[in-house]
Amino acid sequence: MFASLLEAKVLEKEYRNHYNPRRPHSSLGYRAPVEFVVSC
């Protein structure tokens, strides 16, 4: 597990910041948000 609640929060935030911008979204035509913004 985690050594502390703070460690868990930090790791979760790092994961979201890494994963969410790169994951394809159906509402964006199965493109990642980063790809969608570049194509606009």
C-alpha positions as CSV (number, residue, x, y, z in Angstrom):
1,M,0.0,0.0,0.0
2,F,1.1,3.6,0.6
3,A,3.2,4.9,3.4
4,S,0.8,7.9,3.9
5,L,-2.3,9.5,2.6
6,L,-0.1,12.2,1.1
7,E,1.9,9.7,-0.9
8,A,-1.3,8.2,-2.3
9,K,-2.7,11.6,-3.3
10,V,0.6,12.5,-5.0
11,L,0.8,9.3,-6.9
12,E,-2.8,9.5,-8.0
13,K,-2.4,13.0,-9.3
14,E,0.7,12.0,-11.2
15,Y,-1.2,9.1,-12.8
16,R,-4.1,11.3,-13.8
17,N,-1.8,13.9,-15.3
18,H,0.0,11.2,-17.3
19,Y,-3.0,9.1,-18.3
20,N,-5.9,11.5,-19.0
21,P,-4.3,13.6,-21.7
22,R,-3.2,10.6,-23.7
23,R,-6.3,8.3,-23.4
24,P,-8.6,8.3,-26.4
25,H,-12.1,9.7,-25.7
26,S,-15.1,8.6,-27.7
27,S,-16.5,12.2,-27.6
28,L,-13.3,13.4,-29.4
29,G,-13.6,10.9,-32.2
30,Y,-11.4,8.4,-30.3
31,R,-8.5,10.8,-30.2
32,A,-6.6,11.8,-27.1
33,P,-7.2,15.3,-25.8
34,V,-3.7,16.3,-26.8
35,E,-4.3,15.1,-30.4
36,F,-7.7,16.9,-30.5
37,V,-6.3,20.2,-29.4
38,V,-3.4,20.0,-31.9
39,S,-5.9,19.3,-34.8
40,C,-8.1,22.3,-34.0
